[in-house]
């Protein structure tokens, strides 16, 4: 919130349940405590941030436009596919591993990742850049592509890939 980073919501659990009381927007306190543990600011500030900096996309083209229109140069988060969209659009992405599934995927694909506890101890977004290194990704990319093509062919799935 301090850095005014965009938040692309990718699941219903990220949608804040807003209540209207006497014409005033209120956040469900249980959701706030779960979604923003330890956040010391007013509910109005969270609502303002949500209104101005959160987005939800239902197609990749609209999502891709965010990166070019807003001149975004770095993405990070716990959502695997959201970071893949950023990377697909040429934006360096850092995966925050918060569960075993995300950790296994980032390890298998050699994607830059950090455990959630590092995020919790990070003061500024710029501190995360040092973890966004794609050397291992590049080193293993050809082998992973050949492995994927082998899987497709072994299972009789037509494809257009041709790696020599």
TIROPA-812698 format. One record per atom (N, C-alpha, C): x, y negated, z; residue number from 0. Coordinates in nm, 3 decimals, m for minus. Layout:
BEGIN
+---------+---------+---------+-----+
!       X !       Y !       Z !  nr !
+---------+---------+---------+-----+
!       X !       Y !       Z ! NUM !
...
+---------+---------+---------+-----+
***
This chain:
BEGIN
+---------+---------+---------+-----+
!       X !       Y !       Z !  nr !
+---------+---------+---------+-----+
!   0.083 !   0.120 !   0.000 !   0 !
!   0.000 !   0.000 !   0.000 !   0 !
!   0.087 !  m0.125 !   0.000 !   0 !
!   0.193 !  m0.122 !   0.080 !   1 !
!   0.282 !  m0.239 !   0.089 !   1 !
!   0.345 !  m0.270 !  m0.046 !   1 !
!   0.378 !  m0.166 !  m0.122 !   2 !
!   0.446 !  m0.183 !  m0.251 !   2 !
!   0.347 !  m0.208 !  m0.365 !   2 !
!   0.217 !  m0.200 !  m0.335 !   3 !
!   0.112 !  m0.216 !  m0.435 !   3 !
!   0.129 !  m0.117 !  m0.551 !   3 !
!   0.159 !   0.009 !  m0.513 !   4 !
!   0.169 !   0.117 !  m0.611 !   4 !
!   0.029 !   0.164 !  m0.648 !   4 !
!   0.014 !   0.207 !  m0.771 !   5 !
!  m0.114 !   0.265 !  m0.811 !   5 !
!  m0.129 !   0.404 !  m0.750 !   5 !
!  m0.251 !   0.438 !  m0.717 !   6 !
!  m0.283 !   0.570 !  m0.664 !   6 !
!  m0.382 !   0.633 !  m0.760 !   6 !
!  m0.336 !   0.734 !  m0.834 !   7 !
!  m0.424 !   0.805 !  m0.925 !   7 !
!  m0.482 !   0.923 !  m0.848 !   7 !
!  m0.609 !   0.917 !  m0.822 !   8 !
!  m0.677 !   1.020 !  m0.744 !   8 !
!  m0.705 !   1.140 !  m0.835 !   8 !
!  m0.677 !   1.259 !  m0.781 !   9 !
!  m0.690 !   1.378 !  m0.863 !   9 !
!  m0.775 !   1.487 !  m0.799 !   9 !
!  m0.840 !   1.457 !  m0.689 !  10 !
!  m0.932 !   1.553 !  m0.629 !  10 !
!  m1.040 !   1.477 !  m0.553 !  10 !
!  m1.153 !   1.544 !  m0.532 !  11 !
!  m1.264 !   1.479 !  m0.461 !  11 !
!  m1.225 !   1.442 !  m0.319 !  11 !
!  m1.131 !   1.517 !  m0.260 !  12 !
!  m1.092 !   1.486 !  m0.122 !  12 !
!  m1.021 !   1.351 !  m0.110 !  12 !
!  m0.975 !   1.297 !  m0.224 !  13 !
!  m0.909 !   1.166 !  m0.222 !  13 !
!  m1.008 !   1.051 !  m0.240 !  13 !
!  m1.133 !   1.082 !  m0.263 !  14 !
!  m1.234 !   0.979 !  m0.281 !  14 !
!  m1.287 !   0.938 !  m0.145 !  14 !
!  m1.273 !   0.811 !  m0.109 !  15 !
!  m1.318 !   0.771 !   0.024 !  15 !
!  m1.469 !   0.767 !   0.037 !  15 !
!  m1.523 !   0.831 !   0.140 !  16 !
!  m1.666 !   0.819 !   0.165 !  16 !
!  m1.695 !   0.681 !   0.225 !  16 !
!  m1.758 !   0.596 !   0.147 !  17 !
!  m1.787 !   0.459 !   0.191 !  17 !
!  m1.930 !   0.452 !   0.240 !  17 !
!  m1.948 !   0.393 !   0.354 !  18 !
!  m2.080 !   0.372 !   0.412 !  18 !
!  m2.113 !   0.223 !   0.403 !  18 !
!  m2.238 !   0.192 !   0.385 !  19 !
!  m2.281 !   0.053 !   0.386 !  19 !
!  m2.356 !   0.028 !   0.515 !  19 !
!  m2.306 !  m0.066 !   0.593 !  20 !
!  m2.372 !  m0.103 !   0.719 !  20 !
!  m2.394 !  m0.254 !   0.718 !  20 !
!  m2.517 !  m0.294 !   0.720 !  21 !
!  m2.553 !  m0.436 !   0.719 !  21 !
!  m2.485 !  m0.509 !   0.604 !  21 !
!  m2.484 !  m0.445 !   0.487 !  22 !
!  m2.425 !  m0.508 !   0.368 !  22 !
!  m2.274 !  m0.509 !   0.365 !  22 !
!  m2.210 !  m0.441 !   0.459 !  23 !
!  m2.064 !  m0.439 !   0.465 !  23 !
!  m2.012 !  m0.297 !   0.440 !  23 !
!  m1.909 !  m0.285 !   0.356 !  24 !
!  m1.850 !  m0.154 !   0.329 !  24 !
!  m1.772 !  m0.105 !   0.449 !  24 !
!  m1.793 !   0.020 !   0.485 !  25 !
!  m1.721 !   0.082 !   0.596 !  25 !
!  m1.669 !   0.217 !   0.549 !  25 !
!  m1.548 !   0.252 !   0.590 !  26 !
!  m1.494 !   0.384 !   0.559 !  26 !
!  m1.532 !   0.482 !   0.669 !  26 !
!  m1.559 !   0.603 !   0.629 !  27 !
!  m1.582 !   0.710 !   0.726 !  27 !
!  m1.453 !   0.727 !   0.805 !  27 !
!  m1.459 !   0.712 !   0.935 !  28 !
!  m1.339 !   0.712 !   1.020 !  28 !
!  m1.265 !   0.846 !   1.016 !  28 !
!  m1.338 !   0.957 !   1.007 !  29 !
!  m1.272 !   1.088 !   1.001 !  29 !
!  m1.188 !   1.099 !   0.873 !  29 !
!  m1.244 !   1.051 !   0.760 !  30 !
!  m1.169 !   1.053 !   0.634 !  30 !
!  m1.046 !   0.964 !   0.644 !  30 !
!  m1.064 !   0.845 !   0.701 !  31 !
!  m0.953 !   0.751 !   0.713 !  31 !
!  m0.838 !   0.812 !   0.793 !  31 !
!  m0.868 !   0.875 !   0.906 !  32 !
!  m0.764 !   0.934 !   0.990 !  32 !
!  m0.693 !   1.050 !   0.919 !  32 !
!  m0.767 !   1.126 !   0.839 !  33 !
!  m0.707 !   1.237 !   0.766 !  33 !
!  m0.626 !   1.187 !   0.645 !  33 !
!  m0.681 !   1.093 !   0.571 !  34 !
!  m0.617 !   1.044 !   0.449 !  34 !
!  m0.499 !   0.950 !   0.477 !  34 !
!  m0.507 !   0.876 !   0.586 !  35 !
!  m0.404 !   0.777 !   0.618 !  35 !
!  m0.356 !   0.793 !   0.762 !  35 !
!  m0.299 !   0.909 !   0.797 !  36 !
!  m0.255 !   0.927 !   0.937 !  36 !
!  m0.147 !   0.825 !   0.975 !  36 !
!  m0.166 !   0.763 !   1.087 !  37 !
!  m0.067 !   0.669 !   1.137 !  37 !
!  m0.068 !   0.533 !   1.071 !  37 !
!  m0.159 !   0.508 !   0.978 !  38 !
!  m0.163 !   0.379 !   0.910 !  38 !
!  m0.223 !   0.274 !   1.003 !  38 !
!  m0.145 !   0.170 !   1.027 !  39 !
!  m0.189 !   0.064 !   1.117 !  39 !
!  m0.229 !  m0.059 !   1.036 !  39 !
!  m0.352 !  m0.060 !   0.992 !  40 !
!  m0.407 !  m0.178 !   0.923 !  40 !
!  m0.558 !  m0.169 !   0.931 !  40 !
!  m0.623 !  m0.274 !   0.890 !  41 !
!  m0.769 !  m0.278 !   0.899 !  41 !
!  m0.833 !  m0.191 !   0.791 !  41 !
!  m0.955 !  m0.150 !   0.818 !  42 !
!  m1.033 !  m0.075 !   0.720 !  42 !
!  m1.055 !  m0.160 !   0.596 !  42 !
!  m1.074 !  m0.290 !   0.613 !  43 !
!  m1.092 !  m0.379 !   0.498 !  43 !
!  m0.971 !  m0.377 !   0.405 !  43 !
!  m0.852 !  m0.369 !   0.463 !  44 !
!  m0.731 !  m0.364 !   0.382 !  44 !
!  m0.726 !  m0.234 !   0.300 !  44 !
!  m0.769 !  m0.124 !   0.359 !  45 !
!  m0.773 !   0.004 !   0.287 !  45 !
!  m0.875 !  m0.004 !   0.174 !  45 !
!  m0.992 !  m0.060 !   0.202 !  46 !
!  m1.095 !  m0.074 !   0.099 !  46 !
!  m1.046 !  m0.163 !  m0.014 !  46 !
!  m0.980 !  m0.273 !   0.020 !  47 !
!  m0.925 !  m0.364 !  m0.081 !  47 !
!  m0.821 !  m0.293 !  m0.168 !  47 !
!  m0.732 !  m0.217 !  m0.103 !  48 !
!  m0.631 !  m0.141 !  m0.178 !  48 !
!  m0.698 !  m0.040 !  m0.271 !  48 !
!  m0.795 !   0.032 !  m0.218 !  49 !
!  m0.866 !   0.132 !  m0.298 !  49 !
!  m0.933 !   0.067 !  m0.418 !  49 !
!  m0.998 !  m0.048 !  m0.398 !  50 !
!  m1.066 !  m0.117 !  m0.508 !  50 !
!  m0.969 !  m0.167 !  m0.614 !  50 !
!  m0.851 !  m0.212 !  m0.575 !  51 !
!  m0.758 !  m0.275 !  m0.668 !  51 !
!  m0.651 !  m0.183 !  m0.726 !  51 !
!  m0.614 !  m0.078 !  m0.654 !  52 !
!  m0.498 !   0.001 !  m0.698 !  52 !
!  m0.525 !   0.150 !  m0.717 !  52 !
!  m0.644 !   0.197 !  m0.688 !  53 !
!  m0.668 !   0.339 !  m0.712 !  53 !
!  m0.743 !   0.357 !  m0.843 !  53 !
!  m0.714 !   0.466 !  m0.910 !  54 !
!  m0.774 !   0.498 !  m1.039 !  54 !
!  m0.814 !   0.645 !  m1.040 !  54 !
!  m0.912 !   0.676 !  m1.123 !  55 !
!  m0.954 !   0.813 !  m1.149 !  55 !
!  m0.967 !   0.825 !  m1.300 !  55 !
!  m0.908 !   0.929 !  m1.357 !  56 !
!  m0.914 !   0.949 !  m1.502 !  56 !
!  m0.976 !   1.082 !  m1.535 !  56 !
!  m1.052 !   1.083 !  m1.644 !  57 !
!  m1.117 !   1.205 !  m1.689 !  57 !
!  m1.066 !   1.249 !  m1.826 !  57 !
!  m0.969 !   1.174 !  m1.881 !  58 !
!  m0.900 !   1.221 !  m2.001 !  58 !
!  m0.758 !   1.166 !  m2.002 !  58 !
!  m0.670 !   1.240 !  m2.067 !  59 !
!  m0.527 !   1.208 !  m2.064 !  59 !
!  m0.493 !   1.078 !  m2.135 !  59 !
!  m0.565 !   1.043 !  m2.241 !  60 !
!  m0.535 !   0.919 !  m2.313 !  60 !
!  m0.554 !   0.796 !  m2.226 !  60 !
!  m0.665 !   0.793 !  m2.150 !  61 !
!  m0.688 !   0.680 !  m2.060 !  61 !
!  m0.580 !   0.675 !  m1.952 !  61 !
!  m0.542 !   0.791 !  m1.901 !  62 !
!  m0.439 !   0.799 !  m1.798 !  62 !
!  m0.306 !   0.749 !  m1.853 !  62 !
!  m0.274 !   0.791 !  m1.974 !  63 !
!  m0.148 !   0.749 !  m2.036 !  63 !
!  m0.143 !   0.598 !  m2.056 !  63 !
!  m0.257 !   0.537 !  m2.083 !  64 !
!  m0.262 !   0.391 !  m2.101 !  64 !
!  m0.218 !   0.317 !  m1.975 !  64 !
!  m0.246 !   0.374 !  m1.858 !  65 !
!  m0.205 !   0.310 !  m1.732 !  65 !
!  m0.054 !   0.288 !  m1.733 !  65 !
!   0.021 !   0.389 !  m1.776 !  66 !
!   0.167 !   0.379 !  m1.773 !  66 !
!   0.220 !   0.268 !  m1.864 !  66 !
!   0.160 !   0.254 !  m1.982 !  67 !
!   0.208 !   0.149 !  m2.072 !  67 !
!   0.153 !   0.011 !  m2.036 !  67 !
!   0.025 !   0.003 !  m2.004 !  68 !
!  m0.036 !  m0.127 !  m1.973 !  68 !
!   0.020 !  m0.190 !  m1.847 !  68 !
!   0.049 !  m0.109 !  m1.748 !  69 !
!   0.096 !  m0.161 !  m1.620 !  69 !
!   0.247 !  m0.156 !  m1.607 !  69 !
!   0.316 !  m0.113 !  m1.713 !  70 !
!   0.462 !  m0.108 !  m1.714 !  70 !
!   0.517 !  m0.027 !  m1.596 !  70 !
!   0.460 !   0.088 !  m1.572 !  71 !
!   0.501 !   0.174 !  m1.461 !  71 !
!   0.631 !   0.244 !  m1.498 !  71 !
!   0.727 !   0.245 !  m1.406 !  72 !
!   0.859 !   0.301 !  m1.435 !  72 !
!   0.895 !   0.421 !  m1.349 !  72 !
!   0.808 !   0.460 !  m1.255 !  73 !
!   0.839 !   0.570 !  m1.165 !  73 !
!   0.709 !   0.622 !  m1.105 !  73 !
!   0.700 !   0.754 !  m1.090 !  74 !
!   0.581 !   0.815 !  m1.030 !  74 !
!   0.627 !   0.915 !  m0.925 !  74 !
!   0.549 !   0.928 !  m0.819 !  75 !
!   0.578 !   1.029 !  m0.717 !  75 !
!   0.447 !   1.068 !  m0.650 !  75 !
!   0.444 !   1.189 !  m0.598 !  76 !
!   0.325 !   1.232 !  m0.528 !  76 !
!   0.320 !   1.381 !  m0.508 !  76 !
!   0.215 !   1.424 !  m0.439 !  77 !
!   0.198 !   1.564 !  m0.406 !  77 !
!   0.122 !   1.643 !  m0.512 !  77 !
!   0.062 !   1.574 !  m0.607 !  78 !
!  m0.021 !   1.641 !  m0.707 !  78 !
!   0.065 !   1.681 !  m0.827 !  78 !
!   0.078 !   1.811 !  m0.847 !  79 !
!   0.167 !   1.866 !  m0.949 !  79 !
!   0.133 !   1.812 !  m1.088 !  79 !
!   0.008 !   1.823 !  m1.128 !  80 !
!  m0.029 !   1.785 !  m1.264 !  80 !
!  m0.021 !   1.634 !  m1.287 !  80 !
!  m0.044 !   1.556 !  m1.184 !  81 !
!  m0.030 !   1.412 !  m1.199 !  81 !
!   0.112 !   1.372 !  m1.233 !  81 !
!   0.208 !   1.435 !  m1.170 !  82 !
!   0.348 !   1.408 !  m1.203 !  82 !
!   0.384 !   1.460 !  m1.342 !  82 !
!   0.322 !   1.570 !  m1.383 !  83 !
!   0.345 !   1.621 !  m1.518 !  83 !
!   0.295 !   1.522 !  m1.622 !  83 !
!   0.181 !   1.457 !  m1.597 !  84 !
!   0.129 !   1.356 !  m1.688 !  84 !
!   0.227 !   1.240 !  m1.699 !  84 !
!   0.280 !   1.198 !  m1.585 !  85 !
!   0.379 !   1.089 !  m1.587 !  85 !
!   0.501 !   1.131 !  m1.669 !  85 !
!   0.555 !   1.248 !  m1.641 !  86 !
!   0.675 !   1.295 !  m1.712 !  86 !
!   0.646 !   1.308 !  m1.862 !  86 !
!   0.529 !   1.358 !  m1.898 !  87 !
!   0.490 !   1.371 !  m2.039 !  87 !
!   0.488 !   1.235 !  m2.109 !  87 !
!   0.463 !   1.130 !  m2.032 !  88 !
!   0.460 !   0.994 !  m2.087 !  88 !
!   0.593 !   0.921 !  m2.070 !  88 !
!   0.699 !   0.996 !  m2.040 !  89 !
!   0.833 !   0.937 !  m2.033 !  89 !
!   0.863 !   0.864 !  m1.903 !  89 !
!   0.781 !   0.886 !  m1.801 !  90 !
!   0.801 !   0.821 !  m1.671 !  90 !
!   0.869 !   0.919 !  m1.578 !  90 !
!   0.985 !   0.885 !  m1.522 !  91 !
!   1.048 !   0.975 !  m1.424 !  91 !
!   0.953 !   1.001 !  m1.308 !  91 !
!   0.942 !   1.128 !  m1.270 !  92 !
!   0.849 !   1.166 !  m1.164 !  92 !
!   0.922 !   1.247 !  m1.058 !  92 !
!   0.878 !   1.230 !  m0.935 !  93 !
!   0.933 !   1.302 !  m0.821 !  93 !
!   0.817 !   1.375 !  m0.752 !  93 !
!   0.830 !   1.507 !  m0.743 !  94 !
!   0.726 !   1.588 !  m0.680 !  94 !
!   0.750 !   1.592 !  m0.529 !  94 !
!   0.646 !   1.565 !  m0.454 !  95 !
!   0.651 !   1.574 !  m0.308 !  95 !
!   0.589 !   1.709 !  m0.271 !  95 !
!   0.674 !   1.799 !  m0.222 !  96 !
!   0.628 !   1.935 !  m0.193 !  96 !
!   0.565 !   1.938 !  m0.054 !  96 !
!   0.435 !   1.964 !  m0.054 !  97 !
!   0.356 !   1.966 !   0.070 !  97 !
!   0.298 !   2.104 !   0.097 !  97 !
!   0.314 !   2.196 !   0.002 !  98 !
!   0.265 !   2.332 !   0.020 !  98 !
!   0.354 !   2.429 !  m0.057 !  98 !
!   0.336 !   2.558 !  m0.033 !  99 !
!   0.424 !   2.658 !  m0.095 !  99 !
!   0.404 !   2.665 !  m0.246 !  99 !
!   0.283 !   2.642 !  m0.294 ! 100 !
!   0.256 !   2.649 !  m0.438 ! 100 !
!   0.334 !   2.542 !  m0.514 ! 100 !
!   0.329 !   2.419 !  m0.464 ! 101 !
!   0.401 !   2.309 !  m0.529 ! 101 !
!   0.551 !   2.334 !  m0.522 ! 101 !
!   0.600 !   2.381 !  m0.410 ! 102 !
!   0.744 !   2.411 !  m0.393 ! 102 !
!   0.787 !   2.520 !  m0.492 ! 102 !
!   0.707 !   2.626 !  m0.504 ! 103 !
!   0.742 !   2.734 !  m0.597 ! 103 !
!   0.744 !   2.685 !  m0.742 ! 103 !
!   0.648 !   2.604 !  m0.781 ! 104 !
!   0.644 !   2.552 !  m0.918 ! 104 !
!   0.763 !   2.461 !  m0.947 ! 104 !
!   0.793 !   2.371 !  m0.855 ! 105 !
!   0.906 !   2.280 !  m0.879 ! 105 !
!   1.038 !   2.356 !  m0.879 ! 105 !
!   1.051 !   2.456 !  m0.793 ! 106 !
!   1.173 !   2.538 !  m0.792 ! 106 !
!   1.186 !   2.615 !  m0.923 ! 106 !
!   1.079 !   2.679 !  m0.967 ! 107 !
!   1.082 !   2.759 !  m1.090 ! 107 !
!   1.117 !   2.674 !  m1.212 ! 107 !
!   1.059 !   2.555 !  m1.219 ! 108 !
!   1.081 !   2.467 !  m1.334 ! 108 !
!   1.199 !   2.372 !  m1.316 ! 108 !
!   1.263 !   2.378 !  m1.200 ! 109 !
!   1.379 !   2.292 !  m1.169 ! 109 !
!   1.345 !   2.144 !  m1.182 ! 109 !
!   1.230 !   2.107 !  m1.127 ! 110 !
!   1.186 !   1.968 !  m1.128 ! 110 !
!   1.233 !   1.899 !  m1.002 ! 110 !
!   1.262 !   1.769 !  m1.010 ! 111 !
!   1.306 !   1.698 !  m0.889 ! 111 !
!   1.195 !   1.693 !  m0.785 ! 111 !
!   1.229 !   1.733 !  m0.664 ! 112 !
!   1.128 !   1.736 !  m0.559 ! 112 !
!   1.191 !   1.709 !  m0.423 ! 112 !
!   1.105 !   1.667 !  m0.331 ! 113 !
!   1.146 !   1.646 !  m0.193 ! 113 !
!   1.033 !   1.694 !  m0.102 ! 113 !
!   1.067 !   1.738 !   0.019 ! 114 !
!   0.961 !   1.777 !   0.112 ! 114 !
!   0.886 !   1.654 !   0.165 ! 114 !
!   0.761 !   1.675 !   0.202 ! 115 !
!   0.676 !   1.567 !   0.252 ! 115 !
!   0.740 !   1.490 !   0.367 ! 115 !
!   0.816 !   1.558 !   0.453 ! 116 !
!   0.874 !   1.489 !   0.569 ! 116 !
!   0.969 !   1.376 !   0.527 ! 116 !
!   1.030 !   1.386 !   0.409 ! 117 !
!   1.117 !   1.277 !   0.362 ! 117 !
!   1.033 !   1.154 !   0.330 ! 117 !
!   0.917 !   1.175 !   0.270 ! 118 !
!   0.828 !   1.062 !   0.241 ! 118 !
!   0.787 !   0.993 !   0.371 ! 118 !
!   0.756 !   1.074 !   0.471 ! 119 !
!   0.714 !   1.016 !   0.599 ! 119 !
!   0.822 !   0.931 !   0.664 ! 119 !
!   0.948 !   0.955 !   0.627 ! 120 !
!   1.059 !   0.879 !   0.685 ! 120 !
!   1.117 !   0.776 !   0.587 ! 120 !
!   1.044 !   0.747 !   0.481 ! 121 !
!   1.090 !   0.654 !   0.378 ! 121 !
!   1.023 !   0.519 !   0.399 ! 121 !
!   1.104 !   0.414 !   0.397 ! 122 !
!   1.050 !   0.279 !   0.417 ! 122 !
!   1.011 !   0.213 !   0.286 ! 122 !
!   1.093 !   0.232 !   0.182 ! 123 !
!   1.071 !   0.164 !   0.054 ! 123 !
!   1.072 !   0.265 !  m0.061 ! 123 !
!   0.988 !   0.241 !  m0.159 ! 124 !
!   0.978 !   0.330 !  m0.274 ! 124 !
!   1.114 !   0.348 !  m0.342 ! 124 !
!   1.192 !   0.244 !  m0.349 ! 125 !
!   1.323 !   0.251 !  m0.416 ! 125 !
!   1.413 !   0.359 !  m0.356 ! 125 !
!   1.394 !   0.392 !  m0.230 ! 126 !
!   1.473 !   0.497 !  m0.166 ! 126 !
!   1.449 !   0.633 !  m0.231 ! 126 !
!   1.335 !   0.650 !  m0.295 ! 127 !
!   1.301 !   0.779 !  m0.356 ! 127 !
!   1.371 !   0.802 !  m0.489 ! 127 !
!   1.418 !   0.696 !  m0.554 ! 128 !
!   1.481 !   0.708 !  m0.685 ! 128 !
!   1.599 !   0.805 !  m0.683 ! 128 !
!   1.675 !   0.805 !  m0.574 ! 129 !
!   1.796 !   0.889 !  m0.569 ! 129 !
!   1.764 !   1.037 !  m0.577 ! 129 !
!   1.639 !   1.075 !  m0.547 ! 130 !
!   1.600 !   1.216 !  m0.552 ! 130 !
!   1.549 !   1.257 !  m0.691 ! 130 !
!   1.531 !   1.162 !  m0.778 ! 131 !
!   1.471 !   1.188 !  m0.909 ! 131 !
!   1.580 !   1.216 !  m1.013 ! 131 !
!   1.639 !   1.333 !  m1.002 ! 132 !
!   1.750 !   1.373 !  m1.089 ! 132 !
!   1.704 !   1.490 !  m1.175 ! 132 !
!   1.713 !   1.476 !  m1.305 ! 133 !
!   1.667 !   1.578 !  m1.399 ! 133 !
!   1.780 !   1.665 !  m1.456 ! 133 !
!   1.898 !   1.661 !  m1.398 ! 134 !
!   2.009 !   1.742 !  m1.449 ! 134 !
!   1.975 !   1.890 !  m1.452 ! 134 !
!   1.918 !   1.942 !  m1.343 ! 135 !
!   1.883 !   2.085 !  m1.336 ! 135 !
!   1.769 !   2.119 !  m1.433 ! 135 !
!   1.676 !   2.027 !  m1.449 ! 136 !
!   1.565 !   2.048 !  m1.543 ! 136 !
!   1.621 !   2.065 !  m1.683 ! 136 !
!   1.708 !   1.976 !  m1.724 ! 137 !
!   1.768 !   1.981 !  m1.858 ! 137 !
!   1.850 !   2.109 !  m1.875 ! 137 !
!   1.922 !   2.146 !  m1.774 ! 138 !
!   2.010 !   2.265 !  m1.779 ! 138 !
!   1.930 !   2.393 !  m1.805 ! 138 !
!   1.811 !   2.403 !  m1.750 ! 139 !
!   1.731 !   2.525 !  m1.758 ! 139 !
!   1.616 !   2.518 !  m1.860 ! 139 !
!   1.599 !   2.404 !  m1.925 ! 140 !
!   1.483 !   2.382 !  m2.011 ! 140 !
!   1.473 !   2.483 !  m2.126 ! 140 !
!   1.579 !   2.503 !  m2.199 ! 141 !
!   1.576 !   2.596 !  m2.314 ! 141 !
!   1.540 !   2.737 !  m2.270 ! 141 !
!   1.599 !   2.783 !  m2.162 ! 142 !
!   1.570 !   2.918 !  m2.112 ! 142 !
!   1.423 !   2.929 !  m2.072 ! 142 !
!   1.370 !   2.827 !  m2.005 ! 143 !
!   1.229 !   2.829 !  m1.965 ! 143 !
!   1.137 !   2.829 !  m2.086 ! 143 !
!   1.172 !   2.752 !  m2.190 ! 144 !
!   1.092 !   2.751 !  m2.312 ! 144 !
!   1.094 !   2.888 !  m2.379 ! 144 !
!   1.210 !   2.949 !  m2.390 ! 145 !
!   1.219 !   3.083 !  m2.449 ! 145 !
!   1.138 !   3.184 !  m2.367 ! 145 !
!   1.144 !   3.172 !  m2.237 ! 146 !
!   1.066 !   3.259 !  m2.149 ! 146 !
!   0.916 !   3.243 !  m2.175 ! 146 !
!   0.871 !   3.119 !  m2.190 ! 147 !
!   0.730 !   3.092 !  m2.215 ! 147 !
!   0.686 !   3.148 !  m2.351 ! 147 !
!   0.768 !   3.126 !  m2.453 ! 148 !
!   0.737 !   3.179 !  m2.586 ! 148 !
!   0.731 !   3.332 !  m2.582 ! 148 !
!   0.823 !   3.393 !  m2.509 ! 149 !
!   0.822 !   3.538 !  m2.492 ! 149 !
!   0.693 !   3.586 !  m2.428 ! 149 !
!   0.645 !   3.514 !  m2.328 ! 150 !
!   0.519 !   3.547 !  m2.261 ! 150 !
!   0.403 !   3.540 !  m2.360 ! 150 !
!   0.398 !   3.431 !  m2.440 ! 151 !
!   0.290 !   3.416 !  m2.537 ! 151 !
!   0.291 !   3.530 !  m2.638 ! 151 !
!   0.409 !   3.561 !  m2.691 ! 152 !
!   0.420 !   3.666 !  m2.792 ! 152 !
!   0.390 !   3.804 !  m2.735 ! 152 !
!   0.438 !   3.831 !  m2.615 ! 153 !
!   0.413 !   3.959 !  m2.549 ! 153 !
!   0.264 !   3.983 !  m2.527 ! 153 !
!   0.189 !   3.874 !  m2.511 ! 154 !
!   0.046 !   3.885 !  m2.485 ! 154 !
!  m0.040 !   3.855 !  m2.608 ! 154 !
!   0.024 !   3.848 !  m2.726 ! 155 !
!  m0.049 !   3.830 !  m2.851 ! 155 !
!  m0.118 !   3.696 !  m2.863 ! 155 !
!  m0.061 !   3.594 !  m2.802 ! 156 !
!  m0.121 !   3.459 !  m2.808 ! 156 !
!  m0.049 !   3.378 !  m2.915 ! 156 !
!  m0.125 !   3.332 !  m3.014 ! 157 !
!  m0.067 !   3.253 !  m3.124 ! 157 !
!  m0.012 !   3.121 !  m3.070 ! 157 !
!   0.099 !   3.076 !  m3.129 ! 158 !
!   0.159 !   2.948 !  m3.089 ! 158 !
!   0.232 !   2.887 !  m3.205 ! 158 !
!   0.273 !   2.763 !  m3.190 ! 159 !
!   0.344 !   2.691 !  m3.295 ! 159 !
!   0.489 !   2.665 !  m3.260 ! 159 !
!   0.538 !   2.724 !  m3.151 ! 160 !
!   0.674 !   2.697 !  m3.104 ! 160 !
!   0.776 !   2.774 !  m3.187 ! 160 !
!   0.890 !   2.709 !  m3.208 ! 161 !
!   1.000 !   2.774 !  m3.277 ! 161 !
!   1.130 !   2.717 !  m3.221 ! 161 !
!   1.189 !   2.789 !  m3.128 ! 162 !
!   1.314 !   2.744 !  m3.067 ! 162 !
!   1.425 !   2.837 !  m3.116 ! 162 !
!   1.529 !   2.779 !  m3.166 ! 163 !
!   1.642 !   2.860 !  m3.215 ! 163 !
!   1.753 !   2.861 !  m3.116 ! 163 !
+---------+---------+---------+-----+
***
